[in-house]
Amino acid sequence: MELILDKSFLDAASLGEVANIWESHLVIMPDVLFYELITTREDSCRRCFNKIPNIDNPIALLPGIGDLLRYEIEKKEPCTPLANRCMKDEFRFNTRLREGSFQFLGEVLEAKEEQMMQTKTDTRNFVERCMLVHHFFPEVNGIPYKDFPDAIEAGRIKVATNEEFVREVYSSFLGGDISPSDPPKPTEIDAHWAFYRWVQCQLLSSLRLFGKLQGIMPPNVGASFWTKAEHSMLDSYYVIFGTLAGALASGDQEVIEDYQLLCPEGISVIPSGHRRR
């Protein structure tokens, strides 16, 4: 069975726990995990890479959500199973990633910095979408604060259980300036499609941030806010991939919470010592 691995699990789990998932699953590293590993602290990067088997093709490499969406547009079929979308080339991670001595230089450094800048832009767009999510959930507008948390939770449950609502939101994205040409029809997509899971996860993560901010964007936000917002955006990608795979290994409580809400029959693997809700 396919299993999506996230950084919080790889960082927190014991070597034995990591080895166990390799024995029982096809372990998949989505692009977001590789990005987090090459942009994290040196000690965390070293610790994580030392838990990945030091062999050829130690893990299945999956491209980003954009690649999966493009596949669905071109083929007019769901991107699942994800194993068919993983990289087919032979590879081996540089041993200096394990030693903590790897240096990004030249074109590799330029590519890394370009990706970091794109992630910052994506994060700001993500926050803007979060602050507009109430348009899809009028029930959270104009209510007493004491009712606000329950309304947010009701909206999240609606996202997880009402397929027609998800398709209606997806339909509202079509035909705009940023809509892809010839996308799948709303009646075609379901939980096996990346488009469907992308809409669900965008709504869930947006409702969470909208709820935390009580529906109001603070007038002055610093670096800490944008760092947390970036983490929330990246976390939503893990949930997308996890729901498509049907199994997710994570040590992040909110990631597991969203995954289990959307995929209650799926497999979730949590490091020992992490409280399971």
C-alpha atoms as one frame of an Amber mdcrd trajectory, in Angstrom:
protein
   0.000   0.000   0.000   1.144   3.540  -0.773   2.022   5.770   2.191   2.858
   9.473   2.185   5.674  10.491   4.518   5.869  13.970   6.016   8.758  15.754
   7.713   7.225  15.826  11.182   7.092  12.019  11.245  10.551  11.528   9.774
  12.018  14.001  12.269  10.256  12.687  15.393   9.928   8.937  14.829  12.520
   6.439  15.974  14.686   4.609  13.463  12.672   1.468  14.192   9.348   3.192
  13.558  10.612   4.519  10.246  11.927   1.088   9.287   8.516  -0.439  10.038
   6.703   1.673   7.473   9.298   0.756   4.842   8.546  -2.919   5.471   4.789
  -2.594   5.074   4.258   0.191   2.511   5.492   1.809  -0.649   6.822   4.931
   1.065   6.405   8.078  -1.025   8.295  11.357  -0.661   6.229  14.158  -2.220
   8.050  17.234  -3.469   6.938  19.190  -0.387   8.908  16.836   1.884  12.087
  17.228  -0.155  11.604  21.000  -0.105  11.220  21.026   3.669  14.303  18.846
   4.119  16.583  21.083   2.057  15.329  24.275   3.741  15.272  23.080   7.358
  17.988  23.380   9.998  21.150  21.395   9.319  20.675  19.106  12.347  17.094
  18.296  11.337  18.095  17.640   7.729  20.887  15.314   8.840  18.632  13.476
  11.298  15.911  12.922   8.690  18.177  11.723   5.887  19.892   9.303   8.266
  16.549   7.527   8.742  16.070   6.953   5.011  17.659   3.699   3.766  21.095
   4.338   2.272  20.430   2.415  -0.932  19.570   3.074  -4.563  15.975   4.268
  -5.000  15.331   4.298  -1.231  11.958   6.009  -1.557   9.426   6.796  -4.274
   9.664  10.431  -5.404   6.392  12.156  -6.251   6.181  15.489  -8.102   4.093
  18.402  -6.870   0.350  18.890  -6.833   0.617  21.014  -9.986   1.989  18.026
 -11.905  -0.878  15.833 -10.706  -3.454  18.426 -11.743  -1.840  18.763 -15.163
  -1.979  14.995 -15.591  -5.704  15.018 -14.831  -6.294  17.837 -17.303  -4.373
  16.100 -20.080  -5.577  12.540 -19.491  -9.089  13.301 -18.242  -8.663  10.657
 -15.575  -7.708  10.663 -11.874  -4.004  10.729 -11.040  -4.326   7.755  -8.705
  -2.678   5.402  -7.981   0.160   7.744  -7.066   2.768   5.032  -7.643   2.177
   5.506 -11.369   3.007   9.214 -11.073   6.290   8.732  -9.184   9.677   9.338
 -10.795  10.992   6.337 -12.726  14.665   7.355 -12.938  17.343   5.648 -10.848
  18.726   7.836  -8.044  20.585   7.872  -4.741  20.674  10.695  -2.183  24.023
  12.432  -1.743  25.774  11.027   1.343  26.689  14.564   2.432  23.011  15.140
   3.224  23.412  12.503   5.939  26.649  14.040   7.165  25.315  17.582   7.247
  28.114  18.776   4.983  26.173  19.244   1.741  26.477  22.736   0.256  24.118
  24.208  -2.304  26.179  25.906  -4.978  25.764  27.252  -8.494  22.632  26.260
 -10.384  21.463  24.049  -7.515  21.588  27.012  -5.134  19.784  29.219  -7.659
  17.040  26.623  -8.062  16.644  26.326  -4.294  16.399  30.105  -3.827  13.929
  30.374  -6.707  11.752  27.709  -5.103  11.907  29.497  -1.742  10.775  32.746
  -3.364   7.930  30.961  -5.146   6.862  29.408  -1.847   6.710  32.847  -0.235
   4.481  34.078  -3.078   2.313  30.980  -2.817   1.987  31.555   0.943   0.664
  35.084   0.497  -1.839  33.847  -2.080  -2.824  31.078   0.328  -3.528  33.578
   3.119  -5.571  35.751   0.752  -7.720  32.746  -0.138  -8.131  31.884   3.526
  -9.548  35.306   4.278 -12.118  34.872   1.491 -13.316  31.422   2.542 -16.333
  32.852   4.377 -17.959  33.494   0.995 -18.474  29.746   0.687 -19.739  29.479
   4.277 -22.206  32.321   4.903 -23.176  30.609   8.152 -19.939  31.873   9.773
 -20.777  35.499   8.996 -22.445  37.873  11.441 -22.784  35.419  14.315 -21.897
  35.866  18.002 -18.315  34.956  18.829 -19.456  32.154  21.131 -21.001  30.423
  18.099 -17.995  30.972  15.828 -15.928  27.839  16.703 -18.912  25.544  16.242
 -19.750  27.171  12.896 -16.162  26.677  11.715 -16.250  23.016  12.746 -19.601
  22.502  11.038 -18.108  23.962   7.870 -15.159  21.562   8.065 -17.486  18.586
   8.447 -19.470  19.813   5.446 -16.275  19.841   3.377 -15.536  16.260   4.397
 -19.006  14.800   3.870 -20.854  16.805   1.214 -19.508  15.835  -2.214 -21.963
  18.066  -4.065 -20.813  21.097  -2.085 -17.157  20.368  -2.952 -18.067  20.097
  -6.631 -19.979  23.398  -6.441 -16.914  25.138  -4.995 -14.740  23.558  -7.684
 -17.201  24.735 -10.332 -16.971  28.297  -8.990 -13.215  28.271  -9.709 -13.715
  27.410 -13.380 -13.896  30.045 -16.083 -11.861  32.634 -14.176  -8.582  34.229
 -15.175  -6.519  31.618 -13.318  -8.649  28.635 -14.320  -6.837  26.018 -16.431
  -8.044  25.470 -19.973 -10.239  22.401 -20.496 -10.261  21.208 -16.857 -12.189
  18.113 -15.712 -15.928  18.697 -15.419 -17.349  19.035 -11.887 -19.470  15.934
 -12.441 -16.362  13.888 -13.254 -14.277  14.448 -10.143 -14.508  12.566  -6.881
 -12.216  11.580  -4.003  -9.841   9.755  -6.374  -8.992  13.000  -8.171  -6.312
  15.485  -7.114  -8.658  18.323  -8.144 -11.293  17.130  -5.679  -8.827  16.677
  -2.820  -7.186  20.030  -3.605 -10.519  21.829  -3.161 -11.257  19.952   0.067
  -7.853  20.691   1.591  -7.905  24.333   0.527 -11.246  24.737   2.277 -10.174
  22.891   5.429  -6.918  24.790   5.870  -8.639  28.079   5.047 -11.361  27.485
   7.618  -8.735  26.650  10.243  -6.755  29.861   9.657  -9.928  31.940   9.293
 -11.080  30.543  12.642  -7.748  31.219  14.361  -7.817  34.825  13.155 -11.515
  35.128  14.062 -12.184  36.221  10.520  -9.975  39.313  10.674  -6.502  39.695
   9.177  -4.245  41.420  11.746  -3.140  44.877  10.541   0.524  44.278  11.320
   2.024  40.829  10.975   5.664  39.860  11.236   7.924  37.076  10.062   6.518
  34.624  12.610   3.033  34.910  11.110   4.256  34.215   7.583   6.400  31.295
   8.740   3.373  29.684  10.407   1.209  30.425   7.369   3.791  28.761   5.112
   3.791  25.680   7.328  -0.013  25.560   7.165   0.074  25.743   3.377   2.725
  23.034   3.084   0.802  20.865   5.543  -2.254  21.056   3.302  -0.222  19.463
   0.497   0.613  16.470   2.697  -3.091  16.022   3.406  -3.884  16.101  -0.328
  -1.280  13.446  -1.080  -2.241  11.392   1.967  -5.918  11.236   1.027  -5.009
  10.199  -2.505  -2.706   7.452  -1.225  -4.960   6.268   1.591  -2.143   6.243
   4.154  -0.158   9.024   5.841   2.684   9.077   8.370   2.788  12.364  10.292
   3.660  13.733  13.694   1.658  16.910  13.164  -1.649  16.887  15.020  -3.449
  19.214  12.612  -2.259  17.261   9.564  -3.541  14.018  11.065  -6.783  15.714
  12.127  -7.511  16.926   8.591  -6.454  13.638   7.027  -8.675  11.563   9.317
 -11.605  13.906   8.730 -11.310  13.479   4.953 -10.175   9.862   4.959 -11.703
   8.185   8.047 -11.049   4.692   6.673  -7.452   5.484   5.761  -4.290   4.496
   7.609  -2.564   7.083   9.787   0.824   6.384  11.391   1.887   8.589  14.292
   5.254   8.566  16.121   5.211   7.048  19.601   4.775   9.686  22.277   2.499
  11.821  20.099  -1.001  12.099  21.464  -3.677  10.742  19.151  -7.027  12.538
  19.282
